[in-house]
Amino acid sequence: MGNAHLHSIHVHPVKAVRGLAPREAVVEPWGLAGDRRWVLIDDGGKVVTQRRQPRVALLAAELQPGGGVRLSAPGRPTLAVPVPRPVVTVPVEIFRDKVEAIPAEDEAAHAWVSSCLGFEARLVYMDDPATRRPLAPEYARPGETVSFADGFPLLLTTTASLDALNSLIARGEHAGEGPLPMSRFRPNVVVAGTSAWAEDDWSRIAVGEVPFRVAKPCGRCVVTTTDQGTGERGHEPLFSLGRHRRLGGKLVFGQNLVPLSRGTIRVGDPVRILE
């Protein structure tokens, strides 16, 4: 494991929307700085993700100074949206959680996302990730919180495990769908220099000088079958994961992380297995 290192970093300013691959990122208790602080909701307050709306994959977001975002989509003008003032909050339903968030102040932002998606949608912002959304109690330590990520502050994957999975896909019934890119799995940190599936055995790691605990394996959903460039769906990787990576009733790829301290991580940082 002496060659394990941080291969890439991925920040998704708006949940479910295409994100960025910076060379470095600040680690905050609830995730990478700027990651999934914004989210789209429907007219009932439910989070809009690629699970129900694969077209969301066609939208892209870039971080702006101060935490705002610049939105883009094919054939649409870009739109800059600043962080809204904490004047009013709206309830957001994200899986089992109810979270208060602040709607974008500019109605043009809501009109822009609604036009792109073809139904009424709103763009909202998590103003205080230190208090808004606690981690699921069965996996949490006191005071741990998370942004609008699915359930944990960071998601880790490894290049060796993707190579192994693509080998399984190549030998399966849907070989023509492979090889799949890592973007299908929407990780925050990608580690190279390990053996395939080595991450299954980790319980505590350090990326550079920042320690993390490994909370649980990541159960995968239909989003992984969605081509992030076109929004079209196939059978893989769920077909192959179902045959080869079914753990505890879940189809598993990657590990969920919780930071144990703040710090900055950089592409190329060594990754040390502490436990």
Secondary structure, 3 states (H helix, E strand, C coil): CCCCEEEEECECCECCCECECCCEEEEECCEECCCCCEEEEECCCEECCCCCCHHHHHCEEEECHHHCEEEECCCCCCEEECCCCCCCCEEEEECCEEEEEEECCCHHHHHHHHHHHCCCEEEEECCCCCCCCECCCCCCCCCCECCCCCCCCEEEEEHHHHHHHHHHHHCCCCHHHCCCCHHHHCCCEEEECCCCCHHHHCCEEEECCEEEEEEEEEECCHHHHECCCCCCECCCCHHHHHHHCEECCEEEEEEEEEECCCEEEECCCEEEECC
